[in-house]
């Protein structure tokens, strides 16, 4: 028996809960659960989970905690509002390495500012069949002052916002920080579609699996997946 459980990484992302004669295994794939969220999903507790293959992208001390997407959105909304109010010619340019995982941000900005969000034609085609997203989008740059696109332009009327998680895991940046100015008219905002270390620990403590295996080798802290598995061992519970 296979049960699909929302992974909260991007639209349509799911975890696979596989139950059979030898027990129940959970494969998370990429996911983002906040502390306490796991206990609100009954499917996790219908039968004991014997093994978890977990997203360990940010299972590192440098990513101990990160602000929720709602907190990040609040900061971005403030930046956008202040910049757009400053001059009728002002434009927001949000730069991301890809759109996957940023759909929540796109939809919320469209809703809060009651306007469509610009993306290029290639990206638009990916969302053409998802009306909840495509209705928020436009490929006409003149139609909106909020854009998801890359630009090297130093136009004084453009505020560049860079949502980033990897940047904020650097040791010289406090984990609780949400915004970081990098230069004039450019701001980095901590934004993650993967769980932080404390969120991963909370997730696994709620499930109490006997076996835990890492899906991802986190950046910098470990050399091999075996090392990550050893670091996760304290969360395994003997049945």
C-alpha positions as CSV (number, residue, x, y, z in Angstrom):
1,X,0.0,0.0,0.0
2,X,1.4,3.4,-1.0
3,X,0.1,6.7,0.6
4,X,1.0,10.1,-0.8
5,X,1.5,12.8,1.7
6,X,2.1,16.5,0.9
7,X,5.7,17.4,1.2
8,X,5.2,21.3,1.1
9,X,8.3,21.8,-1.1
10,X,6.6,22.9,-4.3
11,X,3.1,22.4,-5.8
12,X,2.4,18.7,-6.3
13,X,5.4,17.5,-4.2
14,X,4.7,14.4,-2.1
15,X,6.2,12.0,0.2
16,X,5.8,8.2,-0.3
17,X,4.6,6.2,2.7
18,X,5.0,2.5,1.7
19,X,3.4,-0.2,3.9
20,X,4.0,-3.9,3.4
21,X,4.6,-7.2,5.2
22,X,8.1,-6.0,6.4
23,X,6.9,-2.7,7.9
24,X,6.3,0.8,6.8
25,X,8.9,3.0,5.0
26,X,8.7,6.8,4.4
27,X,10.6,8.4,1.5
28,X,10.3,12.2,2.0
29,X,12.0,13.6,-1.1
30,X,12.5,17.3,-0.8
31,X,10.2,18.8,2.0
32,X,9.7,21.7,4.3
33,X,7.8,21.1,7.5
34,X,7.8,23.5,10.4
35,X,8.3,22.4,14.0
36,X,5.1,20.7,15.2
37,X,3.6,20.3,11.8
38,X,4.2,16.5,11.6
39,X,1.9,15.7,14.4
40,X,-1.0,17.2,12.6
41,X,-0.9,14.6,9.7
42,X,-2.8,11.5,10.8
43,X,-1.4,9.3,8.0
44,X,2.0,9.3,9.6
45,X,0.6,7.5,12.7
46,X,-1.8,4.9,11.3
47,X,1.0,2.4,11.6
48,X,4.5,2.7,13.1
49,X,7.1,4.0,10.6
50,X,10.0,1.6,10.7
51,X,12.4,3.5,8.3
52,X,12.7,7.0,7.0
53,X,14.7,8.2,4.0
54,X,14.8,11.9,4.7
55,X,15.7,15.1,3.0
56,X,18.9,16.2,4.7
57,X,19.8,19.2,2.5
58,X,20.1,21.4,5.6
59,X,20.9,18.9,8.3
60,X,23.9,21.1,9.4
61,X,24.8,23.2,12.4
62,X,25.0,26.3,10.0
63,X,21.3,25.8,9.2
64,X,20.1,25.0,12.7
65,X,17.0,27.1,12.2
66,X,15.5,29.3,9.5
67,X,12.5,31.6,9.3
68,X,9.3,30.1,8.0
69,X,8.2,31.0,4.5
70,X,5.4,33.1,6.0
71,X,8.0,35.2,8.0
72,X,10.1,35.6,4.8
73,X,7.0,36.6,2.9
74,X,6.3,39.3,5.5
75,X,9.8,40.8,5.0
76,X,9.6,40.6,1.2
77,X,6.1,42.3,1.2
78,X,7.6,45.2,3.3
79,X,10.5,45.6,0.9
80,X,8.2,45.5,-2.2
81,X,5.6,47.9,-0.7
82,X,8.2,50.5,0.4
83,X,10.0,50.4,-3.0
84,X,6.9,50.6,-5.1
85,X,5.6,53.5,-3.0
86,X,8.8,55.4,-3.3
87,X,8.5,56.2,-7.0
88,X,6.0,55.4,-9.8
89,X,8.9,54.3,-11.9
90,X,10.3,51.8,-9.4
91,X,10.3,48.1,-10.3
92,X,10.9,45.0,-8.2
93,X,13.1,42.3,-9.8
94,X,13.1,39.0,-7.9
95,X,16.0,36.8,-8.9
96,X,15.9,33.1,-8.2
97,X,18.0,30.3,-9.8
98,X,14.8,28.6,-10.8
99,X,11.1,29.0,-10.1
100,X,10.4,25.5,-8.7
101,X,9.8,26.0,-5.0
102,X,9.0,29.7,-5.3
103,X,5.4,29.3,-6.4
104,X,4.1,30.2,-2.9
105,X,6.0,33.5,-3.1
106,X,4.6,34.2,-6.5
107,X,1.0,33.6,-5.6
108,X,1.2,35.5,-2.3
109,X,2.8,38.6,-3.9
110,X,0.2,38.5,-6.7
111,X,-2.6,38.3,-4.1
112,X,-1.3,40.9,-1.7
113,X,-0.5,43.5,-4.4
114,X,-3.5,42.7,-6.6
115,X,-1.3,42.4,-9.7
116,X,0.2,39.8,-11.9
117,X,3.8,38.7,-11.7
118,X,6.0,38.8,-14.7
119,X,8.0,35.6,-15.8
120,X,9.4,34.7,-19.2
121,X,7.6,32.6,-21.8
122,X,9.6,29.4,-21.1
123,X,8.7,29.4,-17.4
124,X,5.1,30.4,-18.1
125,X,4.6,27.3,-20.2
126,X,5.3,25.1,-17.2
127,X,2.4,26.5,-15.3
128,X,-0.1,26.8,-18.1
129,X,-2.2,23.9,-16.8
130,X,-2.2,25.0,-13.1
131,X,-4.7,27.8,-13.0
132,X,-4.0,28.8,-9.4
133,X,-0.5,29.7,-10.5
134,X,-1.0,30.8,-14.2
135,X,-3.7,33.2,-13.3
136,X,-1.1,35.1,-11.2
137,X,1.4,35.4,-14.1
138,X,2.0,37.5,-17.2
139,X,4.7,37.4,-19.9
140,X,4.1,41.1,-20.7
141,X,6.7,43.1,-18.7
142,X,4.8,46.3,-19.2
143,X,1.8,44.9,-17.3
144,X,3.4,44.8,-13.9
145,X,6.1,46.3,-11.7
146,X,6.9,42.9,-10.0
147,X,9.1,40.6,-12.0
148,X,10.7,37.2,-11.5
149,X,13.7,37.4,-13.8
150,X,17.4,37.8,-14.0
151,X,19.0,41.2,-14.7
152,X,22.4,42.7,-14.5
153,X,20.9,46.1,-15.0
154,X,22.0,48.8,-12.5
155,X,19.0,51.0,-13.1
156,X,18.4,53.0,-10.0
157,X,14.7,52.3,-10.2
158,X,15.1,48.6,-9.9
159,X,15.3,46.9,-6.5
160,X,16.8,43.4,-6.8
161,X,15.5,40.9,-4.2
162,X,17.4,37.6,-4.0
163,X,15.5,34.9,-2.0
164,X,18.2,32.5,-0.8
165,X,18.8,29.8,1.8
166,X,22.4,28.7,1.0
167,X,23.6,32.2,1.5
168,X,22.2,32.4,5.0
169,X,23.8,29.2,6.1
170,X,27.2,30.8,6.1
171,X,28.8,30.8,9.5
172,X,29.2,34.5,9.7
173,X,25.5,35.2,9.4
174,X,23.2,34.7,12.3
175,X,20.6,32.0,11.7
176,X,17.7,34.2,12.8
177,X,18.4,37.0,10.2
178,X,15.9,37.4,7.5
179,X,17.3,40.2,5.4
180,X,20.9,41.0,4.4
181,X,21.8,44.0,2.2
182,X,24.6,43.3,-0.2
183,X,24.8,46.5,-2.2
184,X,22.8,49.5,-3.2
185,X,19.3,48.5,-4.5
186,X,20.0,44.8,-3.8
187,X,18.7,42.7,-0.9
188,X,19.0,39.1,0.0
189,X,16.1,37.4,1.9
190,X,16.4,34.1,3.6
191,X,13.9,31.8,1.9
192,X,13.9,28.0,2.0
193,X,11.8,25.2,0.6
194,X,13.8,22.6,2.6
195,X,13.5,22.0,6.4
196,X,16.2,23.3,8.7
197,X,18.1,21.1,11.0
198,X,15.8,21.7,14.0
199,X,12.8,21.0,11.7
200,X,14.3,17.7,10.5
201,X,14.9,16.7,14.1
202,X,11.4,17.6,15.2
203,X,10.0,15.6,12.2
204,X,12.0,12.5,13.0
205,X,11.3,12.7,16.7
206,X,7.6,12.7,16.0
207,X,7.8,9.6,13.7
208,X,10.2,7.6,16.0
209,X,11.6,5.4,13.2
210,X,14.0,2.5,14.0
211,X,16.1,3.3,10.9
212,X,17.0,6.7,9.4
213,X,18.9,7.2,6.1
214,X,19.9,10.5,4.5
215,X,18.8,11.3,1.0
216,X,21.2,14.3,0.5
217,X,24.8,15.1,1.3
218,X,24.6,18.5,3.0
219,X,27.1,21.1,1.9
220,X,30.4,21.5,3.7
221,X,29.8,19.7,7.0
222,X,30.0,16.1,5.9
223,X,32.2,14.2,3.5
224,X,29.9,11.1,2.9
225,X,26.3,10.0,3.4
226,X,27.6,7.5,5.9
227,X,28.7,10.4,8.1
228,X,25.3,12.0,7.8
229,X,23.6,8.7,8.7
230,X,25.9,8.4,11.8
231,X,24.9,11.9,12.8
232,X,21.2,11.0,12.5
233,X,21.5,7.8,14.6
234,X,20.6,9.5,17.9
235,X,17.1,10.0,16.5
236,X,16.5,6.3,15.8
237,X,14.2,4.5,18.3
238,X,14.4,0.8,19.0
239,X,11.0,-0.9,18.7
